[in-house]
Amino acid sequence: MLINGVWFDDADHTLRGGRYRRQPSALPQAIGREYRPEIDGPSPRLVFVASQSCPWSLASTIVHALTGLESLIPYLLAGGPRTEGYRVDRAGPLAAAVTHVHELYSLTDESYTGRATVPLLWDAEGRRILSNDSTAILRLFDRVGGETDLRPATHLAEIDTLLGRIHDGLANAVYRAGKAQRQDEYQDAVDAVFDTLAFLDIQLADQDFLTGAHLTEPDVRLFATLVRFDTVYATHFRCTRHRLTDFRNLWRFTRDLYRIPAVRGTVDFDEIRSGYYLNDGAHNPHGIVAVQPVLDW
């Protein structure tokens, strides 16, 4: 993380008393409608920075792909070995300007203190991060892309309830389990993970998507976690009670989304495995990358 604009490899404020607690962003989160003219302008002003190893990035990347915004908001890949955190694609936009994601944070605020996370939206003209909040970015893409409607007014209450349950009981809970340094914290997190999976499996028993017949925001969030569940969470994060393939409806749902070409193009299992296994320090001190499970996608 950065402390007063200086990078430290050994600083980590997410662990407290053996428990993992995700830190809130220190940057502005909402993205106003005033950026619509810049998105439609003659030259790209905004650059989307994301990693294929990060589930928070993946959800935004899926919507970026489904809405066909690549020509209006170019995509800069952050990945590879995390020396000083995420490195950026040297062949992509901004590659000549920065080597690491944390440099974008320092350019935004020279005294920034916090983690250098992805996804983020970079304002190339203003030379600052517009937002590093995955929800704000995802919703901007949904709003301006014109190809999706992930928050239909008729289902807003149900959508927000599902998003809260998926985040607390699954997407964040797998990290609580995987990074726990206490048995009680691990057990509590694992119980939450599999209680949530059981609930969601029932939710999908008689419908294609979580709110019915159409793709909405909770489906994208859920897919971003499930697509890597058997690959890293059931193993590296010790969520071993069941595999995704044990949940008939969730496994069907995940494969259905994976077969959408735009969605499948955002998934890189090699990057997912290396992103987790090679960047967890004491959790995997010898840097062994587990093989990809045999799964019939």
N, C-alpha and C positions, 0 to 999 in steps of 0.2 A: 504494500500500500504506500501511498504518498503521505508524508507528514510535512506540513508547511512547504509543499511543492518539491520535496526531495524524496526520491524513491528509496524504500527499505525492503530488502528481500525477506527479512525475518520478523517483520511486524504483522500481526494478525489480531484484530480486535473482535473477531467473530466467535472466539471460544472464551467462555466464562465459566469457571468452576467445572470444567469437563463437559459443558453443554454448548452446542452450536446455536448461535443466535444471529440471524441474518441482519446486517446493518442497513438502516434506511439511507437513501441517497442524500448527499449533501448538495445536490444541484437542483435547479428548478425542474419540475416534472411535467407540467402541462404544456401543451403545444397549441398556441393560438391559431385562429383561422387566418391571421394576417400573412402566413407563409404560403397560402395558396397561389398567389401570383408568382412567387419565386419558383414554386414547383412546376408551374406551367411555362416558365420563362424560356428564352432562347438557349440558355446554357445552364447546366445543373448548378444549383447553389448548395443543395443539401446532399450529403454523402451518408449513406447507411453503413455503419460499422457493426459487424456481428461475427460470431464464432459458431462453427458447426458443432463444436463440442458442448456448447452451453444450451440447456433447454429453454432458458429465458430468451436467448437470441433466436432459437429455432422457431418459437411461436411467432415472433415478429417477421422472421425470414419467410415463413410459410405465407403469411398475408402479403408480404412484399411480392412474392412470386405469383400468388393467385390473382393479384390485382394488376399484374403486368407493369409495375412501376419502375422496372430496371432502367429504362431510357430516361426517365425523369429524375429518379433518385438513384444514382449508381451505388453499387454494393462493394464495400471494401472488406475483404476477409481478414479476420484476426484469428490466428491459430499457431500451430507448431509448438516447439518447446518453449515453455514460459520462462525465459530469462528476462527478468524485469517485467514479469506479467506477460500479457498477450503481445505478440509481435504482429505487425500488419503485413499484408501481401505486398511485396516489393514491386509487383507488376500492376497493382491497382491504383485507383485515384488516391492522391495524397502521398503516394509511396515515396516521392522525392522529398517530401517535407518532414516525415516522421518515420521512426523505426518501431516504436512501441506505442500502445494505446495510452499509456500514462502520460505521454508527451502532449496528447490532446487535452488532457485534464489540466496540465500545467499551463498550457497556452490559454485555456479558458480562465484559470485563476492561478496566478503564480504562487499563491500561498495555500493551495488546496490541500486539505487533509481528508483522506478516505481511500477506499478501494477504487482501483481503476477498472471498472466493470464494463461489460458489453451486454446488450446492444446499446448503441448510442447513435444519435443524429448529429452530424458535424455541419455547422454552417460555414462553408468555405469562404464566403465573402466577409462575414463578421469574425471569422477565425475563433470560433467558440463552439462548445458543445451546446446544442439547443436543448437536448434532453437525453438523459441516460436511463429513463424509466421505460421498461419494456411495454407496459400497458399503454402509456401515452403514445409510444411509437406505433404499436400495433393498431391502435384506434385511429391514428392519423392516416395510416395506409388504408384502412378500411373505409374511412370517410372520403378520401380524395381519389381512391382508385377506381371507384365506379363499378367494380365487378363483384363485390361482395356486400352483404348487409349482415354483419355479425352481431349486431345489437338491435334487432327489431323491437319496436316499441311494445308489441304485444307480449313479449317475453322478458322484459328488462328485469323484473323482480326475480324471476326464476334464474336468469342468467347470472345476476350478481350473487345470489345465494350459492349457486353451483361454483362460481369462481372462488368464493371464500372457502368452500369446503375442499375443493381441489388443491388450493394453495396450502391451507393449514394441514390437511390430513394426508396429502400425497406429495405434491411438488416440493414443498419445504421439508416435510417430514422425512423423506428419504435422505436428505442431507443431515438432518438431526440424527438419524440412525447411523449413517456412514461416518460421521465425524465425532460421534459421542465418545467421551472418555470416561463414562460412568455406566455401569450396567443398568441402573434404574432408568436413566435417560434414554439409553438404547432401547430398552424394553418398551417404554412408553411410546417412543417414536414408531417402532415396528408395529405395535398394536394399532396405532392410528393409521399407518399405511394400509394394513390389510383390512381393517374395518371400512376404510374409505373405498378400497377396491371392491369389496363385497357389495357396498351400497351402489356404486356406479355400475357394477355388472347387472344388478337388478334393474337399475334405471334404463339400461339399454336392452332389456329383455324383449320388448315388443315394439321398438322403434329404432330407426337408423342412427339418430343422433340424440344428444342428451335432452334437448328440448322438443324433439319430435322429428319432423321429416327434413329439416334444413340445418345446414352447418351454421353454428354460432360460435362466439368467442370461447366458451368453455370447452367445446370440442377441440379447438386448436390447442389450447393450453393442455388438455388431457393428452392429446396425441404426442405433444413434445416431451412429456414424461414417459408415456407408455412405450414409445418407439425404442427407448434405450433401457427399458426396465430389465429385461433378461440379459442384456449385454453388459450392463454395469451395476445396476442397483441390486439385482438379485445375488450378485457375487461380491463386487468390490465394496458395496455399501451394506452388505450383510443382511439384506432383506430376503431371507432364505426360506420363509415359511411356505410360499408358493411362487411359481413362475407366472408370468403374464399368460402363458399358454394354458394354464389351469383355469382361467376365467373365460368361459366360452364366448360370452357376449363382448367383453372387452377385447379379446383377441380378434374376433370378427370385425369389430369397429376399427381397430388399429390397422388391420390389413386393408380394409375398405379405403381408408384415407391414404395409406401408403401407395395404393394402386393409382391414385390421381397423379398424372405425370408431374405437374408443378410441385406437388408435395414431395413426391419421391426424389425429385432433383435436389431438395434441400437436405437430404439425409446422407451422411457419410459415416458409416459404422467404423471405419478405420480411425477417423478423426475423433469420434466419440470415445473409442477405447483408449487411444493414446492420450486424449485430453484428460481423462480421469486417472488412468493408471500411472502416467509419467509425471503428474504434477501434484501429487499428494504427499510428498516428503516422507515423513516418518511412517505414514500409513502403508507405504509400499517402498521401503528403503532401497530395494535392489532394482526397481524400475522394470519389473516383469509385466508385460502386457498380456493379459489373458486372451485366449483365442475367441473368435466370434462364435457364439452358439449356433448350432444348426437349426435354422428357423425357416419354415416354408412361407415366405412373404407372398 
